[in-house]
Amino acid sequence: MEKMIEIKDLHKDFGKNHILKGVNLTIHRGEVVTIIGSSGSGKSTLLRCINMLEEPTSGDILFKGDSILSDEYSLSQLRTHLGMVFQQFNLFENKNALQNCVIGQVQVLKRSQKEAEKIAMDNLCKVGMGEFQNASPKQLSGGQKQRVAIARALSMNPDCLLFDEPTSALDPEMVGEVLKTIRELAAEGLTMVVVTHEMGFAKDVSDRVVFMDQGVIAEENTPEEIFNHPKELRTKEFLKRILEQH
């Protein structure tokens, strides 16, 4: 299987806080990897390092075989191949849904306005937001905004999509529609890395589940093994605590 992302001995410090403490992880093309763990375990920091929104303190990250930390590597190129969907949607408030999905294509990929609009429209329809093409973000619910954000990321034709807790800012009734969209993308074989606290979703959709604890990967395995036969005490305690809350 082709390696899409390879993370090698990754460390990240914020001042005296040692957030990532030697993370090693490989993600293959077409794989859906979910990352679970308590708040503060380093999940979102890991994702932000993969996308170079945070610069690692040491270690290396390879994307399709090339080190993204080398001086020769173009970050703008990385971001065209690696889409990111954030907790807070990050839509342009002064642009409608369609324009939000067009702007990056025109500015970064240099597509014509007409081509960009067609691709944006296809992706808005794909996530069930076609009829809202002219709506501004303030006219949309949280779940709708997140689906527009997913359409925007897809419009850049990424090789891989990163999701940082895509449902944590949503009302419970909105969560389902966003997870359904991500499930459909998984079924199409898109490579995805999803930081999530939705255990049912992680169980259903992942090829692999990675459990992070205190800045390291404590355990990674198939959903079946992680949820039904966790090997590490830390994993067992985390899952027990999460499942008791629900």
Secondary structure, 3 states (H helix, E strand, C coil): CCEEEEEEEEEEEECCEEEEEEEEEEEECCCEEEEECCCCCCHHHHHHHHCCCCCCCEEEEEECCEECCCCCCCHHHHHHHEEEECCCCCCCCCCCHHHHHHHHHHHCCCCCHHHHHHHHHHHHHHCCCHHHCCCCHHHCCHHHHHHHHHHHHHCCCCCEEEEECCCCCCCHHHHHHHHHHHHHHHHCCCEEEEECCCHHHHHHHCCEEEEEECCEEEEEECHHHHHHCCCCHHHHHHHHHHHHHC
